[in-house]
Amino acid sequence: MTLKQAPAIPSHTGGAVIMQTAEARPPLPPFTLETAIQKVRAAEDGWNSRHPGQVSLAYSAQSRWRNRSEFVVGREQIVSFLQRKWARELDYRLIKELWAFQDNRIAVRFAYEWHDDAGNWYRSFGNENWEFDAHGLMTVRHACINDLPIREEDRKYHWPLGRRPDGHPGLTDLGF
């Protein structure tokens, strides 16, 4: 996904006004069914890359997250969170699916498979509520996640690490 330059936005710090350049991250709100699906797939692709710095660019500089019981604010904390996550959740593969959308908000459901350093496999199921600014950057992310231990032979996600292939079944197709 290409970043487009958006107009500069004034940022007030103490008495000074600093002009910050915002990056646009299309598709932009308000979302249609088509653009909401595109936004969800772009998020899935980003997370499947497992590159914390790159992934963080989809979020506003002061994005607020609740992920399980952890609260994260800003890109620096997002990068740290994702580095810890992917150091623990090995061979991570994710599928996201649009649940609902309206204006600048999207709700998704997701499932991902991973294993720990002892070789124990899990399928983690969850829901996320997202809110976006006018530039298409996510400003709020609330995630609820449950981990289900699975046997390695019960895994459903076998594509090479990285982007899920276009022909691979989604959550509904897999019965999740």
Helices and strands as residue ranges (DSSP letters): E 4-13, E 16-24, H 33-49, H 52-56, E 59-67, E 70-73, H 75-88, E 90-102, E 105-115, E 121-132, E 138-150, G 152-154, H 171-174
